[in-house]
């Protein structure tokens, strides 16, 4: 089971620095675009992941096709994909040594949650850091 208490959310959001945003979009009307811009404004390094946009620039960052292509360490993987698509993303988050797997609002995958937690990652499901940060006063 995930630990989504205010204390654990605060600990995660104050300890991570680099966030891979899986499902990043160049469409400004998409929630992922606004969340990524918000997180950047709060000082997080957000690295967009989208195979369709790989190699392009998005909000000042190079877009990568997948998590393995990112040439630096990632603290948190923020998932903007359908719940059924999270399994391989969780496996990739484990393989790159991420500390946190964060599934956005409406994204819940218990099997991915279990695998990530068994590998030592902290997991948050069905939450948005752009909502939690102001709510927690971070």
DRENPA-3360 file (N, C-alpha, C; in nm, 2 decimals, always signed):
BEGIN
1 = XXXXXXXX = +0.08/-0.12/+0.00/+0.00/+0.00/+0.00/+0.09/+0.12/+0.00 ~ +0.05/+0.22/-0.07/+0.12/+0.35/-0.08/+0.10/+0.43/+0.05 ~ +0.20/+0.51/+0.08/+0.19/+0.60/+0.20/+0.18/+0.74/+0.15 ~ +0.05/+0.79/+0.15/+0.02/+0.92/+0.10/-0.02/+1.01/+0.21 ~ +0.03/+1.00/+0.33/+0.00/+1.09/+0.43/+0.07/+1.23/+0.40 ~ +0.02/+1.33/+0.46/+0.08/+1.46/+0.44/+0.23/+1.46/+0.47 ~ +0.27/+1.39/+0.57/+0.41/+1.39/+0.61/+0.49/+1.32/+0.50 ~ +0.44/+1.21/+0.45/+0.52/+1.14/+0.34/+0.52/+1.22/+0.21;
9 = XXXXXXXX = +0.41/+1.28/+0.18/+0.40/+1.37/+0.06/+0.50/+1.48/+0.08 ~ +0.50/+1.55/+0.19/+0.59/+1.66/+0.22/+0.74/+1.61/+0.21 ~ +0.77/+1.50/+0.27/+0.90/+1.44/+0.26/+0.95/+1.42/+0.12 ~ +0.86/+1.36/+0.04/+0.89/+1.33/-0.10/+0.92/+1.46/-0.18 ~ +0.82/+1.56/-0.17/+0.82/+1.68/-0.25/+0.94/+1.77/-0.20 ~ +0.99/+1.76/-0.08/+1.10/+1.84/-0.04/+1.23/+1.78/-0.06 ~ +1.23/+1.65/-0.09/+1.36/+1.58/-0.11/+1.40/+1.56/-0.26 ~ +1.30/+1.55/-0.35/+1.33/+1.52/-0.49/+1.38/+1.65/-0.55;
17 = XXXXXXXX = +1.46/+1.64/-0.65/+1.51/+1.76/-0.73/+1.48/+1.74/-0.88 ~ +1.51/+1.61/-0.93/+1.49/+1.59/-1.07/+1.36/+1.50/-1.09 ~ +1.28/+1.54/-1.18/+1.15/+1.47/-1.21/+1.14/+1.44/-1.36 ~ +1.13/+1.31/-1.39/+1.10/+1.27/-1.53/+0.95/+1.27/-1.55 ~ +0.90/+1.34/-1.64/+0.76/+1.36/-1.67/+0.72/+1.27/-1.79 ~ +0.67/+1.15/-1.76/+0.64/+1.05/-1.86/+0.50/+1.09/-1.92 ~ +0.49/+1.11/-2.05/+0.37/+1.15/-2.11/+0.36/+1.30/-2.13 ~ +0.48/+1.36/-2.13/+0.49/+1.51/-2.15/+0.43/+1.54/-2.29;
25 = XXXXXXXX = +0.37/+1.66/-2.29/+0.31/+1.71/-2.42/+0.35/+1.85/-2.45 ~ +0.36/+1.88/-2.58/+0.39/+2.01/-2.62/+0.26/+2.09/-2.64 ~ +0.15/+2.03/-2.61/+0.02/+2.10/-2.62/-0.01/+2.18/-2.49 ~ -0.01/+2.31/-2.50/-0.02/+2.39/-2.38/-0.15/+2.37/-2.30 ~ -0.26/+2.32/-2.37/-0.39/+2.30/-2.30/-0.39/+2.17/-2.23 ~ -0.29/+2.09/-2.24/-0.29/+1.96/-2.16/-0.25/+1.98/-2.02 ~ -0.31/+1.91/-1.92/-0.27/+1.92/-1.78/-0.12/+1.90/-1.76 ~ -0.06/+1.80/-1.83/+0.08/+1.77/-1.81/+0.17/+1.89/-1.84;
33 = XXXXXXXX = +0.14/+1.97/-1.94/+0.22/+2.09/-1.97/+0.21/+2.19/-1.86 ~ +0.10/+2.22/-1.80/+0.08/+2.31/-1.69/+0.15/+2.26/-1.57 ~ +0.14/+2.13/-1.54/+0.21/+2.07/-1.42/+0.36/+2.08/-1.44 ~ +0.41/+2.05/-1.55/+0.55/+2.06/-1.57/+0.60/+2.20/-1.55 ~ +0.53/+2.30/-1.61/+0.57/+2.44/-1.60/+0.56/+2.48/-1.45 ~ +0.46/+2.44/-1.38/+0.44/+2.47/-1.24/+0.56/+2.42/-1.16 ~ +0.59/+2.29/-1.18/+0.70/+2.23/-1.11/+0.84/+2.30/-1.14 ~ +0.86/+2.33/-1.26/+0.98/+2.41/-1.30/+0.99/+2.54/-1.22;
41 = XXXXXXXX = +0.87/+2.61/-1.21/+0.86/+2.73/-1.14/+0.89/+2.72/-0.99 ~ +0.87/+2.60/-0.94/+0.90/+2.57/-0.80/+1.05/+2.52/-0.78 ~ +1.12/+2.52/-0.89/+1.26/+2.48/-0.87/+1.30/+2.34/-0.91 ~ +1.21/+2.26/-0.95/+1.24/+2.12/-0.98/+1.29/+2.11/-1.12 ~ +1.38/+2.02/-1.15/+1.43/+2.00/-1.28/+1.34/+1.89/-1.34 ~ +1.26/+1.93/-1.44/+1.16/+1.84/-1.51/+1.21/+1.80/-1.64 ~ +1.23/+1.67/-1.66/+1.28/+1.62/-1.79/+1.16/+1.55/-1.86 ~ +1.12/+1.60/-1.97/+1.01/+1.54/-2.04/+1.04/+1.41/-2.11;
49 = XXXXXXXX = +0.95/+1.31/-2.11/+0.96/+1.18/-2.17/+0.84/+1.16/-2.26 ~ +0.86/+1.15/-2.39/+0.76/+1.12/-2.49/+0.83/+1.08/-2.62 ~ +0.81/+0.95/-2.66/+0.88/+0.91/-2.78/+0.85/+0.98/-2.91 ~ +0.73/+1.04/-2.91/+0.68/+1.11/-3.03/+0.76/+1.25/-3.04 ~ +0.80/+1.30/-2.93/+0.87/+1.43/-2.93/+1.02/+1.42/-2.90 ~ +1.07/+1.30/-2.90/+1.21/+1.28/-2.86/+1.31/+1.36/-2.95 ~ +1.40/+1.43/-2.88/+1.50/+1.51/-2.95/+1.46/+1.66/-2.96 ~ +1.33/+1.69/-2.94/+1.28/+1.82/-2.94/+1.30/+1.89/-2.81;
57 = XXXXXXXX = +1.28/+2.02/-2.80/+1.29/+2.10/-2.68/+1.14/+2.12/-2.63 ~ +1.12/+2.11/-2.50/+1.00/+2.14/-2.44/+1.02/+2.21/-2.30 ~ +0.97/+2.33/-2.29/+0.99/+2.41/-2.17/+1.14/+2.42/-2.13 ~ +1.22/+2.43/-2.23/+1.37/+2.45/-2.21/+1.44/+2.32/-2.18 ~ +1.38/+2.20/-2.20/+1.45/+2.08/-2.17/+1.44/+1.99/-2.29 ~ +1.54/+1.91/-2.31/+1.53/+1.81/-2.42/+1.44/+1.70/-2.39 ~ +1.35/+1.65/-2.48/+1.26/+1.54/-2.46/+1.33/+1.41/-2.49 ~ +1.31/+1.31/-2.41/+1.37/+1.18/-2.43/+1.26/+1.08/-2.46;
65 = XXXXXXXX = +1.29/+0.98/-2.54/+1.20/+0.88/-2.58/+1.15/+0.79/-2.46 ~ +1.24/+0.76/-2.37/+1.21/+0.67/-2.26/+1.30/+0.71/-2.14 ~ +1.28/+0.65/-2.03/+1.35/+0.68/-1.91/+1.50/+0.64/-1.92 ~ +1.53/+0.53/-1.99/+1.67/+0.48/-2.00/+1.75/+0.58/-2.08 ~ +1.69/+0.66/-2.17/+1.77/+0.75/-2.25/+1.81/+0.88/-2.18 ~ +1.76/+0.90/-2.06/+1.79/+1.02/-1.98/+1.93/+1.01/-1.93 ~ +2.03/+1.10/-1.96/+2.17/+1.08/-1.92/+2.21/+1.12/-1.78 ~ +2.11/+1.14/-1.70/+2.14/+1.18/-1.56/+2.05/+1.11/-1.46;
73 = XXXXXXXX = +2.08/+1.12/-1.34/+1.99/+1.05/-1.24/+1.86/+1.12/-1.22 ~ +1.76/+1.04/-1.19/+1.62/+1.09/-1.18/+1.57/+1.05/-1.04 ~ +1.52/+1.15/-0.96/+1.47/+1.12/-0.83/+1.33/+1.07/-0.84 ~ +1.24/+1.13/-0.92/+1.10/+1.09/-0.92/+1.05/+1.08/-1.07 ~ +0.97/+0.98/-1.09/+0.91/+0.96/-1.22/+0.76/+0.99/-1.20 ~ +0.71/+1.09/-1.27/+0.58/+1.14/-1.26/+0.50/+1.09/-1.39 ~ +0.40/+1.01/-1.37/+0.34/+0.94/-1.48/+0.21/+1.00/-1.52 ~ +0.20/+1.05/-1.64/+0.08/+1.10/-1.71/+0.04/+1.00/-1.82;
81 = XXXXXXXX = +0.01/+0.88/-1.78/-0.03/+0.78/-1.88/-0.15/+0.70/-1.82 ~ -0.22/+0.63/-1.91/-0.33/+0.54/-1.86/-0.28/+0.44/-1.75 ~ -0.37/+0.41/-1.66/-0.33/+0.32/-1.56/-0.27/+0.19/-1.61 ~ -0.33/+0.14/-1.72/-0.29/+0.01/-1.77/-0.15/+0.02/-1.84 ~ -0.10/+0.14/-1.86/+0.03/+0.16/-1.92/+0.15/+0.17/-1.82 ~ +0.11/+0.17/-1.69/+0.21/+0.21/-1.59/+0.31/+0.09/-1.56 ~ +0.28/-0.03/-1.58/+0.37/-0.14/-1.55/+0.51/-0.13/-1.61 ~ +0.52/-0.12/-1.74/+0.66/-0.10/-1.79/+0.73/+0.03/-1.75;
89 = XXXXXXXX = +0.65/+0.13/-1.72/+0.71/+0.26/-1.67/+0.77/+0.23/-1.53 ~ +0.69/+0.16/-1.45/+0.74/+0.13/-1.31/+0.87/+0.04/-1.32 ~ +0.87/-0.05/-1.41/+0.99/-0.13/-1.43/+1.11/-0.05/-1.47 ~ +1.09/+0.05/-1.56/+1.19/+0.14/-1.61/+1.24/+0.23/-1.49 ~ +1.14/+0.28/-1.41/+1.18/+0.36/-1.30/+1.27/+0.28/-1.20 ~ +1.24/+0.16/-1.18/+1.32/+0.07/-1.10/+1.46/+0.06/-1.16 ~ +1.46/+0.03/-1.29/+1.59/+0.00/-1.35/+1.69/+0.13/-1.36 ~ +1.63/+0.25/-1.36/+1.72/+0.37/-1.36/+1.75/+0.42/-1.22;
97 = XXXXXXXX = +1.69/+0.35/-1.12/+1.73/+0.39/-0.98/+1.65/+0.51/-0.93 ~ +1.53/+0.53/-0.98/+1.45/+0.64/-0.93/+1.41/+0.61/-0.78 ~ +1.38/+0.71/-0.71/+1.34/+0.69/-0.57/+1.19/+0.69/-0.55 ~ +1.12/+0.76/-0.64/+0.98/+0.77/-0.63/+0.91/+0.75/-0.76 ~ +0.80/+0.67/-0.76/+0.71/+0.66/-0.87/+0.58/+0.73/-0.83 ~ +0.54/+0.83/-0.91/+0.42/+0.91/-0.88/+0.33/+0.90/-0.99 ~ +0.21/+0.85/-0.96/+0.10/+0.83/-1.07/+0.00/+0.95/-1.05 ~ -0.02/+1.02/-1.16/-0.11/+1.14/-1.15/-0.25/+1.10/-1.12;
105 = XXXXXXXX = -0.33/+1.21/-1.10/-0.48/+1.19/-1.08/-0.54/+1.10/-1.18 ~ -0.62/+1.00/-1.13/-0.68/+0.91/-1.21/-0.60/+0.79/-1.25 ~ -0.47/+0.79/-1.21/-0.38/+0.68/-1.25/-0.35/+0.59/-1.13 ~ -0.40/+0.47/-1.14/-0.39/+0.37/-1.03/-0.35/+0.24/-1.10 ~ -0.24/+0.18/-1.05/-0.20/+0.04/-1.10/-0.14/-0.03/-0.98 ~ -0.22/-0.12/-0.92/-0.17/-0.19/-0.80/-0.05/-0.28/-0.83 ~ -0.05/-0.34/-0.94/+0.06/-0.43/-0.97/+0.19/-0.35/-0.99 ~ +0.18/-0.24/-1.06/+0.30/-0.15/-1.07/+0.34/-0.10/-0.93;
113 = XXXXXXXX = +0.24/-0.06/-0.85/+0.27/-0.02/-0.72/+0.35/-0.12/-0.64 ~ +0.30/-0.24/-0.64/+0.37/-0.35/-0.57/+0.51/-0.37/-0.61 ~ +0.53/-0.38/-0.75/+0.66/-0.40/-0.80/+0.76/-0.29/-0.76 ~ +0.71/-0.17/-0.77/+0.80/-0.05/-0.74/+0.83/-0.05/-0.59 ~ +0.73/-0.08/-0.50/+0.75/-0.08/-0.36/+0.84/-0.19/-0.32 ~ +0.83/-0.31/-0.38/+0.91/-0.42/-0.35/+1.06/-0.39/-0.39 ~ +1.08/-0.30/-0.49/+1.21/-0.26/-0.53/+1.27/-0.14/-0.44 ~ +1.19/-0.10/-0.35/+1.23/+0.01/-0.26/+1.19/+0.15/-0.30;
121 = XXXXXXXX = +1.11/+0.17/-0.40/+1.06/+0.30/-0.44/+0.95/+0.34/-0.35 ~ +0.93/+0.47/-0.32/+0.81/+0.52/-0.26/+0.71/+0.54/-0.38 ~ +0.59/+0.51/-0.35/+0.49/+0.52/-0.46/+0.37/+0.60/-0.41 ~ +0.33/+0.69/-0.50/+0.21/+0.77/-0.48/+0.12/+0.75/-0.60 ~ -0.01/+0.72/-0.57/-0.11/+0.70/-0.68/-0.22/+0.80/-0.67 ~ -0.27/+0.84/-0.79/-0.40/+0.92/-0.79/-0.38/+1.06/-0.72 ~ -0.26/+1.12/-0.73/-0.24/+1.25/-0.68/-0.16/+1.33/-0.78 ~ -0.17/+1.47/-0.76/-0.09/+1.56/-0.85/+0.00/+1.64/-0.76;
129 = XXXXXXXX = +0.13/+1.65/-0.79/+0.22/+1.73/-0.71/+0.19/+1.88/-0.72 ~ +0.13/+1.92/-0.83/+0.09/+2.06/-0.85/-0.03/+2.10/-0.76 ~ -0.10/+2.00/-0.72/-0.21/+2.03/-0.62/-0.15/+2.01/-0.48 ~ -0.07/+1.91/-0.46/-0.02/+1.88/-0.32/+0.08/+1.99/-0.27 ~ +0.16/+2.05/-0.36/+0.26/+2.15/-0.32/+0.19/+2.27/-0.25 ~ +0.10/+2.33/-0.32/+0.03/+2.45/-0.26/-0.05/+2.41/-0.13 ~ -0.12/+2.29/-0.14/-0.20/+2.24/-0.03/-0.11/+2.23/+0.10 ~ +0.01/+2.17/+0.08/+0.10/+2.15/+0.19/+0.19/+2.27/+0.23;
137 = XX = +0.17/+2.38/+0.15/+0.25/+2.50/+0.17/+0.40/+2.49/+0.15 ~ +0.43/+2.41/+0.05/+0.57/+2.38/+0.01/+0.62/+2.49/-0.09;
% end
